[in-house]
Structure formats: structure tokens, C-alpha cells
Amino acid sequence: MKEDDDGRGATRMGTGFLLTRIEREANGWYRWSRWPGPLRPTPFTPLPPALPTALNDLPAMPVRPVLGRPAGDRRDYRAPRDRALAAELFDAAGLFAPPAEDRWPRLWQVLAGAGALLRRLHEDLPPALPARPPCGAARLASWLRTGQGPGAAPRLHAATIDRLGRQRLGRAQDWCRDLDVPAPDAVLLVGATTGSLVAGAEGRPGALLIGEELASGSPEYDVGWLLGELAELRLLPLARTGSHRAAAACEEGARHLLRGYGDNRLGPEPLGRVATLRILTHAHDYAAYAGWTAEFPDYLDVIAGLIDADGTPALPAPPP
């Protein structure tokens, strides 16, 4: 949903989960303000006092972390553009809308920068800043267990049981529980998504808006969460329309993300499982906070295949 605000040219977007207002500032930057949506089950995570200093000590990078400044239940950010990467990939209804071919190389570079930033955050920031499991997986686990939630969440749960069956549902629940177990390689997780990743502009670096869903856990979670979004875009158009060119572009974006982080530094099995959970979480979130869509049967078919293959198809194939 988008609309102009009270005449100052700001853009508003929102679902029951997240509300966003974006306004251009006089110096060419954009102020992003985000609030929890009215149906969101948990507030934004508190900001540890040591986090701003730790972020300020990081070196300059093509994509930089931008920590939200609390203002009541709102978080304010300063970003170089008024569109996140998600707005380049999805239409207003939340469905995949491939950008023009000449725009993909810039998006790939943003993803590579995001991968490099996530590795730096994982290596340099104290992992114990927020001692809690990842919010997205916890939200999914609750829905898988109870079938309850706002909007069309109960209807989707019934459809999920019908299409996936109890055995696959149990595997997804097991994968969620694995993320609750303290990991020996635990790092600070920032909950990166394409909706919080903004490309650079006019010589300014890109931005990853962070602070709303901080957690601790294995590094595969942050990277796998983004991979899941790219896998969703790659697998669903292919299943729906046979759009091989868009699927290949999304797969190349996933390769750039992994190269930016560092090839072979993450386990393929946990990456694939987290990516699968991300796709299922997106289906849940759309049902709960936006509404029902005819795309859900495609989602469930893709998710069933991913669970059967232990998430492997969510990972990009080696380049030819």
C-alpha cells in the first residue's frame, strides 16, 4: 500500500507487520521512518548500548550498516535512496516484477556489498549483544505449531498441511528448533532482507537498515534469509511462467551475495534450510499481514520440493 502523506511528498507503505514512511531531506538524503504494524506479534528488538560504538568502528564499505534511531516505537534511518532492493524486485502487490535487464548488474553489486558487510558484522561485532533467537524463525515456528494468527494465516496453515503433509511440516518445525539452540559459532544477526537493503546513489554507499530484529545465532541465518528471498524470486517465476531469464538473474544475484560474504565460508545444508524457512515465512507473513493470494499453491509446491531436497535447490548452482 502506498500513498502521499500530508502534502510534503512523503511516501507511506504498510502492512499489518511493518509501516514505513520515506521523505526526501534537503541535502538529497532520505529519512526512512519505520513502525511495527498493528498486527505484528512482537516489538522491534531493543538496541544494546554498545552497538552504536561497535558499528562506528567498522571500516568504510560499499554497503554500510545504518542503525535505526529510536523515537518511541519508531525507528528513523538515513538512506541514499527512497527505494529498497525489494521495491526493485516486487510490484505493489508484493509479487515478483523483474527489473529491466540493464539494472541487474547494479543490483548484483549491491548484493555483493551486502554479503561483504554481513561477514564484517559477523566477524567484528560481539555476538552476545542480544541473546535471543532469530525473530523470523520464531514467528514461523509459532504458526507451524498452532496454526493460529491474524488475517488468512489459519487458512494458509490448513492449505500447508494439505499440500505439505505432516511429515514435511515436522521437518520444517525441526529446522526452526535447530535455530533456537545456541550455536557454537554464534554471531550477531541483523535480520537482513531485501526490504532493508538500499543501493547507493551519487557517490554515497549503499545502506543496510538494521536494529529491528537483532538476534544471535549461526551466520548462515542472515545470509540464508536473503538467499531465500532470491530463491523465491527464482523458483516461483520459473514454476509459474517459465521465465528463465529472470530466474538466471536472481541466481546470479545469489552468487554475488555468497561471493561477497566469502565462498565456502558457510555450510550449504544450513543455508538451504534457512532459505526454505524464509520462503515459507514470506508466505505466512503475506497471508497474515496482507491477505490471501492465488500464488499460494505455487508457493506450497515449491516449498514441498525444497523440504524434500533438504533446501538444496534454494542455493545457486556453480556458474557455468
Phi, psi and omega in degrees: 000132179226146176197154174286151179272220191277033175102357181266007176082012179283155177251134176245138175224150180188153169227183175293349182262321186212135176245137184226139174230129183236127183226134178285134177265166185297332183270010178092350174279172178237137175262118175262128174239130183229141179233153169297136176290164185294342181254002182297132185284339182223151176286173171300149179290145176296152179267120177298138182303330183280349188292315181303317180296318180298321179290323180295336181278353180286149178287164177293140181218163180299330172237127184247154176280134177241111183276130179295136177268119183293140174214087189069231177270005182264155170235133180250139182228157173245120186229156183280346181223169178258010180227132173276170178301324180301324180291340176281341189248336183243152173273182184297337179273000180086015180254153185300129177224092187303136175288169176299150186301325183287352179268343184299316181304323178293320179294322178299319180293324176296319179294321176297318177296323177295319177299315179297321179294316180300319177299317179297316178298317181294326184275328192255342183263144180299126184290341186269011181303306171245117183267078179208153178287165181300135184294318184297315179293325178294321178296317179295316182300320180297318180291318179299324183284318189256333186075003185262158177161173181284172173057227182268015181301315178298321179297317179294324179298316178298317179294325180294316177298318182296319184273317184276326185083162184294326183293312178296320178301320178296323178295317178298321177295321177298319180295323176296317180296325178301327181284344177279341184280128178305127184269140178297335179256031186303140178228170172287125177257138185248001177066044183294138175219165175293340176282349178245008181251121186239129179291155177287169181202141173052047178079358179268143182291162173292171184224139169246112182282122186227164174122346184275332182222066177281147181201183172228147181167193181290146181299336179300338182295306182301313183289318180295329179296316176292320178300323179298321179295319179290323178294321177301314180294326181284315187279322183290313177299323180295318179290330189269317188229355183071031182280080186293325183294315178294322179298318179295323179294320178294321179296321177294324175299320177295321177298318179297319178301313181291322176297320178299320179289324184124107181303143175068016177265353183233150181284127181296325182294308177296327177299313181296322180292316179296318179300321177296315178298325179296318180296318179293323177296320179297319177299315178300312185297322179295316180296317186284322192246352177236305179151184180279147176221149178292351179285344187301321176303321175297316178304310186293325176297315179296316182296319178301314178297322179294317179297318179300327183262016179059029176083357186303319181295347178284346180270148179288143175287155175304147180295148180293000000 
